[in-house]
């Protein structure tokens, strides 16, 4: 299998998994997916450093 077909397969499967998770959360659970904070934790922490709501001292320490 060529690299393009392999990467396209992974891209499509990622879209399907993401759409499925959002659909289940929105239409069936009516709340967040159990364990969401655990899996999304690293992304939330990384995004916090670029938020305007972050304490200025922490931003200054990063520089």
C-alpha positions in Angstrom: 0.0 0.0 0.0 1.4 3.4 -0.9 2.1 6.0 1.7 -0.7 8.3 0.4 -3.3 5.5 0.6 -2.1 4.6 4.1 -2.2 8.2 5.4 -5.6 8.7 3.7 -6.9 5.6 5.5 -5.8 7.0 8.8 -7.2 10.5 8.1 -10.6 9.1 7.2 -10.7 6.8 10.2 -9.8 9.7 12.5 -12.7 11.7 11.0 -15.1 8.8 11.5 -14.0 8.3 15.1 -14.2 12.0 15.9 -17.7 12.3 14.3 -18.8 9.2 16.1 -17.6 10.5 19.5 -19.2 13.9 19.0 -22.5 12.3 17.8 -22.7 9.9 20.8 -21.9 12.7 23.2 -24.5 15.0 21.7 -27.4 12.8 20.8 -27.1 9.9 23.3 -25.3 11.0 26.5 -26.4 14.7 26.6 -23.3 15.4 28.6 -19.5 15.0 28.2 -18.0 11.7 27.3 -16.8 9.8 30.4 -13.1 10.2 30.7 -13.0 13.2 28.4 -11.0 15.4 30.8 -8.4 12.6 31.1 -7.8 12.2 27.4 -8.1 15.9 26.6 -6.0 17.0 29.6 -2.7 17.4 27.8 -4.3 19.5 25.1 -6.2 21.6 27.7 -2.9 22.3 29.6 -1.1 23.2 26.4 -3.8 25.6 25.3 -3.9 27.2 28.7 -0.5 28.7 28.2 -1.8 30.7 25.2 -5.0 31.9 26.9 -5.6 35.5 27.8 -7.0 34.4 31.1 -3.7 32.9 32.3 -1.9 34.6 35.2 0.7 37.0 33.9 3.5 35.6 36.1 3.2 32.2 34.6 3.4 33.6 31.1 6.5 35.6 32.1 8.1 32.4 33.5 7.7 30.7 30.1 9.8 33.4 28.3 
